[in-house]
Amino acid sequence: MEKYLKSNKGVTLLELLLVMTIMGALVMLSYTLYFSGVKSFNFGSNHVKIEQNVRLLDNIFRDNIRNTTYLVVESNNGVVVIDSLDEEEEVTQLQHVILDDNKIIHNDREIPVDKITDIRIQIEETTTNNLMLQFEVISNSTDSDYSFDRSILLNNLTVNDIEDYENGIFNFEGDLKELYYK
């Protein structure tokens, strides 16, 4: 044993190159795993943020618009007014939802919503003359595209409440700009 410890024989160049190659491969593997983990975490974080913003919009629409008695929708295809209020009732204190530059303005409260690019809205007549509001929230980000759609039956509104409604099938759709309701 003592003979090997006092030996002047060193490490050969081949052994040194072999160890350096193995160490280099291990370092490259660890960096690759680290950066792919960071990329995966960022993707998941962005996706969660988008889903949170979409759920917020869904709650606003579902909780507030389902039982509305007055609805005005302004889109890129025009405006539709649906009013079931009695003639004596005034349209005051309207609540509103506006999509503007990566923020939603809901009743004068700005809610930042990153990466939501569009809200498509459609109002159509059901077989029982009720109205169905369908909306689709679209998000385009550098990581991924995300879409969420929901249908809401408007409990207190029918096709007869639509201003300028002519008999036939009612269908309105477009990209949401502003929505007012009471």
TORVEX-581755 format. One line per 5 residues: number of its first residue (from 1); their letters; for each residue x, y, z of N, C-alpha, C. Coordinates in pm, 1 decimal. Example, Ala and Ser with C-alpha at 12.3 -4.5 7.8 and 13.67 -1.06 7.14 Angstrom:
1> as> 1319.0,-569.0,780.0,1230.0,-450.0,780.0,1320.0,-330.0,780.0; 1285.0,-225.0,708.0,1367.0,-106.0,714.0,1290.0,3.0,787.0
//
This chain:
1> mekyl> 81.9,-118.2,0.0,0.0,0.0,0.0,86.1,124.2,0.0; 191.4,121.8,81.2,279.0,236.9,90.1,352.7,259.5,-41.2; 372.2,152.2,-113.6,442.6,160.7,-240.5,362.9,243.5,-341.5; 229.1,227.1,-340.2,145.7,300.7,-435.1,133.3,446.9,-396.4; 133.8,478.8,-267.2,122.3,617.6,-223.6,248.3,696.6,-253.3
6> ksnkg> 360.9,634.8,-250.0,486.6,704.8,-274.9,526.7,697.6,-420.9; 438.5,643.7,-502.7,470.1,628.3,-643.9,470.8,764.5,-710.5; 561.9,786.9,-798.9,570.6,911.7,-874.5,486.5,906.0,-1000.6; 423.2,795.1,-1020.5,341.0,781.1,-1139.7,217.6,870.4,-1123.7; 188.1,955.9,-1220.4,76.0,1049.2,-1212.8,-43.4,998.2,-1292.1
11> vtlle> -133.0,1088.3,-1319.0,-253.8,1058.9,-1394.1,-221.0,1077.5,-1541.9; -262.3,985.6,-1621.2,-233.6,996.3,-1764.2,-327.9,1097.8,-1827.7; -289.9,1145.0,-1942.4,-369.6,1242.4,-2016.1,-504.7,1182.5,-2054.5; -507.4,1058.4,-2089.5,-631.8,991.4,-2124.8,-728.9,987.7,-2006.9; -678.0,956.8,-1888.7,-762.8,955.0,-1769.8,-817.8,1094.6,-1739.5
16> lllvm> -732.9,1193.8,-1753.8,-774.4,1332.1,-1729.6,-883.3,1375.0,-1827.8; -866.3,1343.5,-1955.9,-966.8,1378.5,-2056.7,-1098.8,1305.8,-2030.7; -1090.2,1181.1,-1989.7,-1210.4,1103.8,-1960.3,-1288.7,1164.6,-1843.6; -1221.9,1200.6,-1738.0,-1287.4,1261.9,-1621.9,-1346.0,1397.5,-1659.7; -1274.1,1478.2,-1737.6,-1324.9,1610.8,-1778.4,-1447.4,1597.3,-1869.2
21> timga> -1447.5,1495.8,-1955.2,-1563.1,1472.9,-2042.7,-1685.8,1434.7,-1961.5; -1668.0,1346.0,-1866.8,-1780.1,1304.4,-1781.2,-1830.5,1422.6,-1699.0; -1741.3,1501.3,-1642.6,-1782.1,1619.0,-1563.9,-1854.0,1721.3,-1652.4; -1804.4,1743.2,-1772.7,-1869.9,1836.1,-1865.7,-2009.9,1791.0,-1900.6; -2026.7,1661.0,-1923.6,-2159.3,1608.1,-1955.8,-2253.9,1624.9,-1837.6
26> lvmls> -2205.3,1601.9,-1717.6,-2289.7,1619.1,-1598.0,-2329.4,1765.5,-1578.6; -2235.9,1857.5,-1601.1,-2266.4,2000.5,-1587.8,-2369.2,2042.4,-1692.7; -2351.5,1997.3,-1817.6,-2448.0,2031.8,-1923.3,-2586.1,1974.6,-1891.3; -2590.5,1852.8,-1841.0,-2717.6,1791.6,-1805.1,-2786.6,1868.7,-1692.7; -2710.4,1909.2,-1593.2,-2771.2,1983.8,-1482.8,-2821.4,2120.3,-1528.7
31> ytlyf> -2746.4,2192.2,-1614.9,-2793.6,2319.6,-1667.4,-2919.0,2301.8,-1751.9; -2922.0,2198.7,-1833.6,-3039.6,2172.9,-1916.3,-3162.4,2146.7,-1830.0; -3147.3,2064.5,-1729.5,-3259.6,2035.8,-1639.7,-3304.3,2160.6,-1565.1; -3210.6,2240.8,-1521.0,-3244.2,2362.7,-1447.5,-3322.8,2458.7,-1536.0; -3272.0,2486.5,-1656.1,-3338.9,2584.1,-1742.2,-3471.9,2533.0,-1796.0
36> sgvks> -3484.2,2403.2,-1819.8,-3614.7,2352.4,-1862.0,-3714.0,2359.7,-1746.2; -3667.7,2341.0,-1623.9,-3754.4,2356.6,-1507.2,-3801.4,2499.7,-1489.7; -3711.4,2595.0,-1510.2,-3748.1,2736.8,-1500.4,-3848.5,2772.7,-1609.2; -3824.5,2723.1,-1731.1,-3916.8,2751.3,-1841.1,-4054.6,2691.6,-1813.3; -4057.7,2571.0,-1762.5,-4184.0,2505.5,-1729.4,-4256.8,2580.4,-1617.6
41> fnfgs> -4184.3,2626.0,-1517.7,-4245.1,2702.2,-1408.9,-4304.9,2832.4,-1461.0; -4231.8,2904.9,-1546.5,-4282.8,3030.5,-1602.0,-4407.1,3007.1,-1686.8; -4406.4,2899.9,-1765.9,-4523.6,2867.4,-1846.8,-4644.2,2840.8,-1757.2; -4624.6,2761.8,-1652.5,-4733.8,2731.7,-1560.0,-4783.6,2855.3,-1487.8; -4692.3,2942.2,-1446.6,-4731.2,3066.1,-1378.2,-4814.0,3155.7,-1469.0
46> nhvki> -4771.1,3169.7,-1595.4,-4847.2,3251.2,-1690.3,-4984.1,3191.3,-1716.2; -4990.9,3060.4,-1727.6,-5118.6,2994.5,-1753.1,-5213.9,3012.4,-1634.1; -5162.4,3002.8,-1514.0,-5244.9,3023.3,-1394.5,-5295.7,3166.6,-1388.5; -5210.2,3263.1,-1423.1,-5251.5,3403.8,-1421.6,-5362.9,3428.0,-1522.9; -5350.2,3367.6,-1641.8,-5454.0,3382.5,-1743.5,-5584.9,3320.2,-1695.2
51> eqnvr> -5577.7,3200.0,-1640.0,-5698.8,3133.7,-1591.2,-5764.1,3211.6,-1477.9; -5684.7,3272.7,-1392.6,-5739.9,3352.5,-1283.2,-5815.9,3473.0,-1338.8; -5759.4,3539.7,-1438.9,-5827.3,3654.0,-1499.4,-5956.2,3611.8,-1569.1; -5952.7,3497.6,-1634.7,-6072.4,3448.3,-1703.1,-6180.4,3412.1,-1601.6; -6142.5,3348.6,-1491.6,-6240.7,3314.5,-1387.6,-6302.5,3439.8,-1328.1
56> lldni> -6223.6,3545.2,-1313.1,-6275.5,3671.9,-1262.3,-6382.4,3726.4,-1357.6; -6352.9,3725.8,-1486.0,-6451.8,3770.0,-1584.4,-6576.0,3681.0,-1582.1; -6555.8,3552.2,-1570.4,-6668.0,3459.1,-1564.8,-6756.7,3489.1,-1445.0; -6696.9,3515.9,-1331.0,-6775.8,3549.6,-1212.1,-6855.5,3677.3,-1231.6; -6794.5,3777.8,-1291.5,-6865.9,3904.0,-1316.7,-6986.3,3878.0,-1406.0
61> frdni> -6964.6,3806.4,-1514.8,-7073.7,3779.7,-1608.4,-7180.6,3692.0,-1544.6; -7139.9,3583.1,-1485.2,-7235.7,3484.8,-1432.0,-7315.7,3542.1,-1316.0; -7249.6,3608.2,-1221.8,-7318.4,3655.8,-1102.1,-7403.1,3780.1,-1126.9; -7362.4,3864.0,-1219.5,-7430.7,3992.2,-1236.1,-7527.4,3997.0,-1353.6; -7501.1,3924.5,-1456.6,-7579.7,3941.3,-1578.5,-7693.8,3840.5,-1589.2
66> rntty> -7682.2,3729.3,-1522.7,-7783.8,3623.4,-1533.2,-7924.4,3675.6,-1501.7; -7940.2,3758.4,-1399.1,-8072.3,3805.7,-1357.3,-8096.5,3952.2,-1390.6; -8026.2,4004.5,-1486.4,-8042.9,4143.9,-1522.9,-8177.8,4167.1,-1591.2; -8227.0,4289.0,-1578.6,-8351.8,4326.1,-1646.4,-8327.5,4429.4,-1755.2; -8203.5,4473.1,-1768.4,-8168.2,4571.7,-1870.2,-8026.3,4541.5,-1914.5
71> lvves> -8005.9,4530.1,-2045.4,-7874.2,4493.6,-2096.0,-7846.4,4569.2,-2224.5; -7731.5,4634.0,-2230.0,-7684.3,4700.1,-2351.6,-7547.1,4642.8,-2382.4; -7532.5,4590.7,-2503.7,-7404.7,4534.0,-2545.8,-7355.4,4612.7,-2666.2; -7235.2,4666.9,-2653.8,-7172.8,4737.1,-2765.9,-7055.5,4652.7,-2812.6; -7054.1,4623.4,-2941.6,-6946.1,4543.6,-2997.3,-6900.1,4606.3,-3127.1
76> nngvv> -6807.2,4538.9,-3194.1,-6760.9,4589.6,-3322.2,-6867.6,4576.4,-3430.2; -6973.8,4500.7,-3405.3,-7081.8,4482.6,-3502.5,-7205.8,4564.9,-3470.9; -7198.5,4654.7,-3375.4,-7312.8,4738.1,-3343.4,-7352.0,4729.7,-3197.4; -7474.4,4776.6,-3170.0,-7524.0,4783.7,-3033.1,-7658.9,4712.8,-3028.3; -7682.0,4638.2,-2920.6,-7813.1,4579.0,-2897.7,-7858.7,4621.4,-2758.2
81> vidsl> -7985.3,4661.5,-2748.0,-8044.6,4700.9,-2620.6,-8157.8,4604.4,-2590.1; -8151.7,4544.1,-2472.2,-8255.6,4450.9,-2428.0,-8309.9,4504.9,-2296.5; -8438.6,4538.4,-2295.1,-8496.4,4610.7,-2182.5,-8629.1,4547.7,-2142.5; -8634.7,4491.7,-2020.8,-8761.7,4437.3,-1971.4,-8817.4,4520.8,-1856.7; -8763.5,4641.6,-1839.0,-8810.7,4729.0,-1732.2,-8949.8,4780.8,-1765.6
86> deeee> -9028.4,4808.4,-1662.2,-9157.9,4871.6,-1685.1,-9134.0,5011.1,-1739.7; -9233.1,5064.1,-1809.2,-9217.1,5195.5,-1870.5,-9193.7,5305.1,-1768.2; -9246.5,5285.4,-1645.7,-9229.8,5387.5,-1542.9,-9088.1,5384.5,-1483.7; -9022.2,5269.4,-1490.4,-8889.6,5256.9,-1430.5,-8786.4,5332.3,-1513.6; -8701.4,5400.1,-1443.9,-8593.4,5471.1,-1511.9,-8469.9,5382.5,-1517.9
91> vtqlq> -8392.6,5406.7,-1619.6,-8266.3,5334.5,-1632.2,-8159.9,5421.1,-1565.6; -8136.1,5392.9,-1439.1,-8035.2,5467.9,-1365.1,-7938.8,5370.4,-1300.6; -7829.1,5422.9,-1260.1,-7726.4,5346.1,-1190.8,-7692.7,5216.6,-1264.1; -7657.9,5231.2,-1390.1,-7618.9,5114.9,-1467.9,-7481.7,5066.2,-1423.3; -7466.1,4939.1,-1420.1,-7335.0,4880.8,-1396.6,-7275.8,4849.2,-1533.6
96> hvild> -7145.1,4841.1,-1541.1,-7085.8,4820.7,-1671.8,-6957.8,4737.5,-1664.2; -6926.0,4678.3,-1778.9,-6802.3,4604.2,-1797.1,-6741.3,4655.1,-1927.6; -6617.7,4700.7,-1921.0,-6548.9,4752.5,-2039.0,-6412.8,4685.6,-2046.6; -6377.5,4636.5,-2163.8,-6244.4,4582.2,-2186.8,-6163.0,4689.3,-2257.5; -6053.2,4732.7,-2193.1,-5975.2,4842.7,-2247.4,-5828.2,4826.4,-2208.8
101> dnkii> -5742.4,4808.7,-2306.5,-5596.7,4805.8,-2285.8,-5553.4,4719.3,-2168.0; -5576.2,4591.0,-2178.2,-5533.6,4494.4,-2076.2,-5590.0,4522.0,-1937.5; -5706.4,4583.2,-1933.4,-5774.6,4598.4,-1804.8,-5924.4,4594.5,-1830.5; -5993.9,4546.1,-1730.8,-6139.1,4545.8,-1734.1,-6184.4,4652.3,-1636.9; -6272.6,4736.0,-1681.7,-6330.2,4836.8,-1594.1,-6469.4,4786.7,-1558.4
106> hndre> -6487.1,4752.7,-1431.6,-6616.0,4703.0,-1383.3,-6663.3,4797.3,-1274.2; -6768.6,4872.3,-1304.9,-6824.8,4969.5,-1210.9,-6717.8,5064.4,-1157.6; -6643.3,5124.7,-1248.1,-6539.3,5224.1,-1218.8,-6420.9,5167.3,-1140.8; -6411.0,5038.0,-1128.9,-6296.4,4974.2,-1064.9,-6213.8,4906.9,-1173.6; -6088.1,4946.4,-1183.1,-6001.1,4887.6,-1284.0,-5943.9,4755.7,-1232.9
111> ipvdk> -5957.1,4654.2,-1314.4,-5904.5,4522.8,-1281.9,-5803.1,4487.1,-1389.9; -5673.7,4483.0,-1356.4,-5575.8,4448.3,-1459.8,-5590.0,4301.7,-1499.5; -5598.0,4278.1,-1626.8,-5607.7,4141.5,-1677.1,-5502.8,4124.5,-1786.5; -5389.2,4075.8,-1747.7,-5281.2,4055.2,-1843.0,-5319.0,3948.2,-1944.3; -5282.9,3974.2,-2065.2,-5286.9,3875.2,-2172.3,-5425.9,3838.5,-2222.4
116> itdir> -5533.6,3900.7,-2173.6,-5665.2,3877.5,-2233.1,-5676.8,3972.6,-2350.8; -5691.0,3915.4,-2468.8,-5689.3,3997.6,-2588.5,-5828.1,4028.5,-2642.8; -5925.0,3943.5,-2613.8,-6055.3,3963.6,-2675.4,-6163.7,3892.4,-2595.9; -6283.0,3948.6,-2599.8,-6401.3,3882.3,-2545.7,-6504.6,3882.1,-2658.0; -6535.2,3764.5,-2707.1,-6637.7,3753.0,-2810.7,-6769.3,3722.2,-2741.5
121> iqiee> -6872.1,3789.8,-2786.8,-7001.5,3774.6,-2720.7,-7107.4,3744.6,-2825.1; -7201.5,3661.3,-2787.7,-7310.6,3626.0,-2877.2,-7437.2,3614.6,-2793.9; -7544.1,3675.4,-2843.9,-7674.9,3663.9,-2779.3,-7767.1,3602.5,-2883.3; -7829.9,3491.7,-2845.4,-7918.2,3426.0,-2940.7,-8046.0,3381.1,-2872.5; -8144.8,3365.2,-2954.4,-8276.7,3323.6,-2907.4,-8277.7,3172.6,-2886.2
126> tttnn> -8339.7,3130.4,-2775.6,-8357.0,2987.1,-2752.9,-8492.4,2944.6,-2809.5; -8522.8,2818.8,-2801.1,-8649.8,2770.0,-2856.2,-8770.3,2820.0,-2777.6; -8750.5,2866.7,-2654.8,-8861.6,2915.1,-2572.2,-8866.9,3067.7,-2567.1; -8809.1,3134.5,-2665.0,-8804.4,3281.0,-2676.0,-8720.6,3347.6,-2567.6; -8652.9,3271.4,-2487.2,-8558.0,3330.6,-2392.8,-8429.9,3365.0,-2467.4
131> lmlqf> -8341.5,3431.2,-2396.5,-8214.9,3469.4,-2458.0,-8099.4,3398.8,-2388.5; -8003.8,3357.7,-2467.3,-7883.0,3292.1,-2418.1,-7764.6,3383.0,-2453.8; -7688.6,3420.0,-2350.7,-7568.4,3499.7,-2371.9,-7450.1,3403.4,-2368.5; -7375.0,3401.0,-2475.3,-7255.2,3318.5,-2480.7,-7136.1,3411.8,-2493.3; -7034.5,3383.9,-2414.8,-6913.6,3464.8,-2429.2,-6791.9,3375.7,-2430.7
136> evisn> -6692.5,3421.4,-2502.7,-6566.6,3349.4,-2513.4,-6454.8,3447.4,-2482.9; -6373.2,3411.5,-2386.5,-6259.0,3493.6,-2349.7,-6136.2,3433.3,-2417.2; -6063.5,3515.7,-2490.0,-5949.7,3467.9,-2567.4,-5823.8,3535.5,-2516.2; -5723.6,3455.2,-2496.8,-5595.2,3505.8,-2450.4,-5485.6,3454.1,-2541.8; -5406.1,3544.8,-2592.4,-5291.2,3507.4,-2673.9,-5167.0,3558.3,-2604.0
141> stdsd> -5078.5,3469.1,-2570.1,-4951.6,3508.9,-2510.4,-4839.8,3442.0,-2588.1; -4719.5,3477.9,-2554.7,-4605.9,3419.8,-2625.3,-4592.7,3271.7,-2595.6; -4638.6,3228.9,-2478.3,-4625.2,3088.6,-2439.5,-4734.3,3000.8,-2500.7; -4858.6,3046.8,-2492.1,-4967.8,2962.2,-2539.8,-5092.4,3046.7,-2562.5; -5186.6,2988.0,-2633.7,-5316.7,3049.7,-2654.9,-5415.0,2980.5,-2560.9
146> ysfdr> -5510.7,3058.3,-2511.1,-5607.9,3004.3,-2416.4,-5744.4,3058.8,-2452.1; -5845.2,2975.2,-2442.3,-5980.9,3015.9,-2473.3,-6075.3,2953.4,-2371.0; -6175.5,3030.5,-2330.0,-6274.7,2984.2,-2234.0,-6410.2,3033.2,-2281.6; -6507.2,2946.1,-2287.8,-6640.7,2991.9,-2326.3,-6745.4,2942.7,-2227.9; -6851.9,3021.9,-2218.7,-6958.1,2994.8,-2122.3,-7089.5,3043.6,-2182.4
151> silln> -7197.0,2974.3,-2151.5,-7331.5,3015.1,-2190.4,-7410.4,3046.1,-2064.5; -7483.3,3157.4,-2069.6,-7563.1,3200.4,-1955.4,-7705.3,3229.0,-2005.6; -7802.7,3165.5,-1943.2,-7941.8,3194.1,-1974.5,-7980.3,3322.5,-1904.0; -8030.3,3420.5,-1979.8,-8073.6,3547.0,-1921.2,-8216.0,3526.9,-1869.8; -8228.4,3509.0,-1739.4,-8354.8,3467.8,-1678.1,-8468.0,3567.8,-1696.5
156> nltvn> -8438.8,3696.5,-1694.6,-8544.2,3798.2,-1694.9,-8560.2,3868.9,-1828.7; -8496.1,3819.5,-1932.5,-8504.1,3884.5,-2063.8,-8549.7,3783.9,-2169.0; -8636.2,3832.3,-2259.1,-8681.3,3749.1,-2371.0,-8659.6,3827.4,-2500.2; -8684.4,3762.9,-2613.6,-8667.8,3832.3,-2741.4,-8765.3,3948.5,-2754.2; -8878.0,3943.5,-2686.0,-8974.9,4053.0,-2692.6,-8922.0,4180.1,-2626.5
161> diedy> -8818.9,4168.1,-2543.3,-8761.3,4283.7,-2475.4,-8655.7,4355.5,-2560.1; -8621.8,4301.4,-2674.8,-8517.1,4359.5,-2758.3,-8574.6,4477.6,-2834.2; -8506.4,4591.4,-2824.1,-8549.9,4708.0,-2899.9,-8525.2,4682.3,-3047.7; -8616.4,4726.4,-3131.0,-8608.6,4711.4,-3276.5,-8605.6,4564.8,-3319.6; -8671.2,4479.1,-3243.2,-8673.5,4336.6,-3278.5,-8782.2,4311.9,-3380.5
166> engif> -8746.4,4243.9,-3484.9,-8844.0,4202.8,-3585.2,-8858.4,4051.4,-3573.9; -8975.6,4002.6,-3604.6,-8998.6,3858.7,-3591.9,-8895.8,3780.6,-3672.4; -8858.1,3670.3,-3617.0,-8756.6,3586.8,-3680.4,-8657.9,3541.1,-3575.9; -8554.5,3480.4,-3620.7,-8452.2,3431.6,-3529.3,-8357.6,3546.1,-3496.1; -8335.5,3568.1,-3366.3,-8244.6,3673.8,-3322.5,-8107.9,3613.8,-3294.5
171> nfegd> -8006.4,3676.8,-3348.5,-7869.1,3633.9,-3324.6,-7780.1,3757.4,-3335.5; -7705.4,3786.0,-3231.2,-7615.4,3900.5,-3228.5,-7480.0,3850.7,-3182.5; -7376.3,3888.6,-3253.4,-7243.0,3848.6,-3209.8,-7140.8,3953.7,-3249.6; -7030.5,3954.5,-3178.1,-6922.7,4047.9,-3207.0,-6820.7,4047.9,-3095.3; -6718.1,4128.1,-3112.1,-6613.9,4144.0,-3011.3,-6657.5,4251.3,-2912.7
176> lkely> -6661.8,4216.8,-2785.8,-6715.0,4306.4,-2683.1,-6628.9,4430.0,-2667.2; -6694.6,4545.9,-2665.3,-6628.4,4671.0,-2630.1,-6679.8,4716.7,-2493.9; -6813.0,4727.9,-2482.6,-6873.0,4771.9,-2356.4,-7002.1,4694.6,-2332.8; -7033.2,4674.0,-2206.1,-7155.0,4604.7,-2167.2,-7211.6,4676.2,-2045.7; -7337.9,4716.5,-2053.9,-7406.1,4784.7,-1944.7,-7523.7,4699.4,-1900.8
181> yk> -7549.8,4693.9,-1772.9,-7661.2,4614.6,-1723.6,-7714.4,4674.8,-1594.7; -7837.6,4635.5,-1561.2,-7899.0,4681.2,-1436.3,-7954.6,4560.8,-1365.3
//
